[in-house]
């Protein structure tokens, strides 16, 4: 590994002549490594080495950052686009009335969930990012409030009109959309 000393591998299948070993990398071994292989027969003849590069990635991505609409904001449209930034190329998961995924841009890390339909009142979301090797970020909590008061108009009517103090009367409030 990485031009280190050659080591003999134990036989894993004597009938097929296969050898194997297990490497459980540590956090300190993250990064790109070159692994070389060569064979030596019983007569002592050694083949030319072949090698391959691997990348060890044990670090989860940072949690996604939601950029628009701002967290805990009040919106008047029941359909919104939620935008954010995550590790470039990661898969971003949104949990809200189901589970949805989208891929972050491979260069900028920007992502968008288009056409998210909100419920009246408070809407709570959880976002995570998963990198290409399966490491999952911590969660990002996010809240939007759908305020429909701008959609509503109404009238108040009383019968009889005018209403007199000290008398019980019926007042009707009609909300129209």
N, C-alpha and C positions, 0 to 999 in steps of 0.2 A: 504494500500500500504506500503510495506516494514515494516511490524509489527507496523504500526501506529494505531491510534484509529479507531475503527469500525465506519462506517458511513452508515446511511440508504440511500437506493437508491430509486429514484422515480419510480412509476409504469409506465411502457411504454405501456403495453397491459393488462388491467384489466381482460379481458375474458380469457387470457391464463396464467395469474399470472406472467408475465415477468416484470423484472425490468431492468433499464439500466441507464447509466451515460456516459458522454463524458469527456475524459481527453485530453486536448491539451497540450502536454509536451513542456517545454521550453528548450533552449540550456543547461541550468544549470542542467536539469534532465536527460541528456544523461547517458547511462549505463544500467546495468541490474537491474531489479526491480522484486519483488515478489508481486503478487496481490492475496489476499485471499478473499474467499467468504464463507458466511454462511447464513443460513435461520432461521428466527424466526417465529413461527406460532402465531395465535391469542391468544393461551393459554400461550404464553411466552416460549415455548420449543425452544431451539436453537440447530441447527445441529452442527456436527463437521465441522470445516472449511476445505475447499479444496483450493488449491492454484495453481498458474501457474507462470512461470517466463517469462518475456518479456525483450527485449532489445530495448532501445530508441537510435536511431542513426540519428542525424540530420546533421552530418558533411559530406560534399562532399569529395571524395577522392582527393588527390593531382593530378594535371595534369600529364599525362604520360610523361616519359622522353625517348626520342629516343636515343639509344646508337650506332646504326650502320645502314647504313653508317652515318657519322657525318652530322649534319645539314649544309646546304648550300654547300655541297661538289659536286665535279664533278665526275661523273662515266662514264665508257665507255661501260658498258653493259646495254641493254635496259630492262633487267629483273633482278630485285634485290629482296632480302629478307630484309625487314625492321624490326629491332629488337629494343626492348625497355623494360622498367620496369614501372609497374603501381601497384596500390594497389593489394595485393594478392587476387586472386579469382574474381577480377572485370572484367567486359566486356569492352574491349577496342574497340572504334569505330574509323575507318579511313575513312575520306571523301576525295576521289580523284577519279575522273571519275566514280562516284557512291559511295555507302556507304557499307563498309565491317566491320565485327566484328570478334573478336577472344577473347578467354578468357585468362586472365593472370594466370600464374601458381598459385595454391592456397597457396604455401609456399613461393616461391621466388618472385613472381610478374612478372617474365619474360614473354614476349610475342613475337610472330613473325608473320608478314604477309608475307607469302611465294609467290614468283613468281609475284611480282608487276611489271606490264609492264609500262615503262616510255615512254613519248613522247620526241622527240628531243627538246633540250633547257631546259627551266625552268619548273619544276614540283612542284606545291604547294599542300601541304597536311594540313589537320586539324585532330588532334587526341583528343579524350576525353575518360574518364573512368567513368563507372557507377558501383557503389557498389551494393551489393546484395539486398539492400532495396530501390534502385532507386535514390540515390543521385548522381548527375552528376558533374564531375570535370569541372574546367575551361578548355579552349582549349589550345592545344599545336600546334603552327604553325611550319611547317617543310618544307624545300625546298631541292630538289635534282636537279642537272643539268645533263642532258644527253649530253655528248660531243662525237659526232660521228666522229670527225676529224681523229681519229686513224683508222677508218674503210675505209677512203677514200685514194686513191692514184690517181695520174693523170699525164697527159703529156701535154706539150705545143708544138704545131706545128705551124709553120708559112708558109704561101705560098705567094710569092715565098720565098725561103730560099737561101741566107740570106735576111733579111729585111733591107732596106736602110733608113737612116735618111731623113726626109722630104717627104717621100712617104707614102700614105695611103695604108695599107696592111691588110689582114685578119689574125687574130691570133685565133686559135682554142684551147680551153682548154677542155680536156676530163676527166671527173671524173669517175673512176671505183670503184666498191665495191667488 
